[in-house]
């Protein structure tokens, strides 16, 4: 698989016959063989995860299918998914979890691989906010993670958000501790890429440095 970090939570995964585009909102979309099937995923309607420009891709690529969270308001033709749904789309299986912010997270099985994109499902904890709010985010995140326990995941995109200050890696670490995942790409860092290097080189995440990739800039590509 070739994985390209586009920007923020936007990634493209290119496989032998299939291309997956997740949560594009800004940046350069890589080109690829137009004979491949393109699946465009939108986890929710927030502007940093969804840009209506994605609908223009169907003018460039004939083989394209849109899969969007049901909170996204559009009249465009797309497969809408609610939390905790599972659908078969040609040779691909798509399952959703419920985000504790808005929308869904995706579990995609295609070409023998399992790929997870968290959207905005995270252990959100905001210093100074009411404890009951932080407890809600903790409990709902951990409840959703139960659906992933014991599942072998080849590739995951998970949040590492510096706005959470010293709690920035709680969600990432809980995800790593409770899933069987081979490769993880951090996301949602608002261009503060140093947080990834910091995480992988301190006690927070050093033990995961063979699994979590160090993203340093937009348009960065990896072969796995």
N, C-alpha and C positions, 0 to 999 in steps of 0.2 A: 504494500500500500504506500502511496505517496500522500503525505499529509502536508497541507499548506495552511499556515496561520495567516489569515487575511488581516483581521484587526478585531480587537476586543474579544467577542465570543464567536466570531466568524471563522469557520474552518471549511476547507475543501478536502475530501478524502477521495482519491482516485484509485480505483481498483481495475482489475482486468477488463471487466465489461460494464462497470457501474461507477458513477460519480455521485458523491453525496455533498451537498452544500448546506451547511448549518448556520443559521442566525446571521446572515449577511446584513450589514447596515452601512458599511463604508469600506473603501479600499479597492484594490485591484483584484478582480476575479480571474484566476488563472484560466488560460485556454486549455482545451483538451480535445481529443478525438471526438468528432461529432457523431460517430457511429455508436458511442457509448450512451447508455441511458443516464440522464441527469435527474436526480431527485433533490428537490429544494425543500428544506425543512425550516419552519418558523416555530420557535418554542412559545412565543407570546408576543403581544403587541407593543411592548415598550420600544421606544425609538432607537435604543442602542442594541436591539435584537432584530428589528424588522424595518426594512426600507422598501417602500412600494416599487422601487426600481427593479426589484427581482422579477416582476411580471414581464419586463422587457426581454428576459432571457429566452422566452418562447419564440421571439422573433429571430433569435440567433441560432437556437438549437431546436430541431424538430422533435427530438425524443426527450421530453421533459415532463415531469410530474411534480406537482406542488403538494406538500403535506404540511398543514398548518394547524396550530392550536385554534380551538373554536372561539377564543376571545378576539381573534383578528378580524376586524371588520373590512370586508372587501366583497365586491361582486364578481371577482375573478373566479375562474373555474379551479377548484382545489379540493383535495380530500381533507376534510376537517376532522380533527380528533379531540376527544375529551379526555380528561384524566382517567386512567385505568381502563383503557381500551386496547384491544389487540386486533390488528388487521393484516390480512395477507394481500400484498400488492405485487402481482406477478410472482417472481422468484424471491421476493423480499418480505420479511415479517417485521412489522412495526408495532411496538408496544409503548404505552405512555405511563408515566408516573404523574402524580399531582404535585405541582410546584407549591411551595408555601409562600410564594410571592404572587405570581399570576401565571397562568398557562400550564405547560407540561414540560416534563423531561422525556427524552426519547431513548428507547432501547431498540436498536436496529440489527437484524440478523440478515446478512446477505453475503453471497460468495463464501460461505463457510466461516464468516467472521461475525463477532458480536461487538457492536459499537454503541457506546453510551454518551449522550450529550445532555448535560444537566440543566440547560436553560438557566433559570434563576432558582432552582431548587438547591438550597444551601442551609447550613447551620448559621443563620444570620444571628449575630449578637452585636448590639450597638451599645457601647459604653455610655452610661448616663441615661439610657432609656428605661422605662418601667420594667421591673423584673418579670412581671406577668407577660409582657410582650416578648422578652427574650426567651422565656420558658416555652411560649407557644412555638417560636421558631425552632427551638431545640427539639421539642417533642414531635412536631410534625415532620421535621427532617429525618429524625431517627426512625419514625414510623415508616416513611417511604423507603428508607434504606433496607428495611427488612425484605422488601421485594427483590433486592439484589444479592442478598446473602446466599452464598453457595453457587452463584451463577458465574461461570467463566466468562470474563470480559476481555476481549483482545485489545480494545482501544477505548479510552474514555477522555472526555473533555469536562474538567471540573474546576470550580471557581477557587480563586486565590485572590481575594479582594483587599487591597491595602487600606481601604476606608474603614475596615473593621479593627484597625489598629492592632493591639496585641492578640486579638481573637481571630486574626485574618486566616489562620490555617486550621481552625477547629473543624470546619466542614471537610476540607481536603483530607485531614488525617483520619477522621472518622470513616470517610469513604474508603481510604486505603486499608484501614484496619478491619473493615467488615465486608470487603469484597475480594474476589480472586481476579485481579486485573493485571494485565501484562505491561501496558504502556498508558501513561496519563499525560495529557497536555493541560497545563494551567491556563485559565482564561479570566476575563472580567477584571483586568488590572488597571484599566483606564490609562494605558500607555506608560504606567510606572513599572517597566519591565525589571527593574532592579529587585523587585520583591521576589521574583522567581529565583534569582541567583542567591539572594539572602536566605530564602527558605531552604534551598538545597545545600547550603554551606553552614548551617547552624543547627542547633539541637532540635529545632522545630521539624526539620525534614531531611536531615542528612542521611538517615537510614533508608530513605526512599529514592536516593539519587540515581539508582539504576532503573527506576520505573518512571519517575516524573522527569519530563524533558524541560530543559532550560530555554524558554522562549526569550529572545533578546530584542526582537524588532518585528515590524510588520513585514509581510511577504516572505517569511522564513519557511523553508520547506524541509521535510524530513522523509527519509525512506525507512520503512520498518517492515 
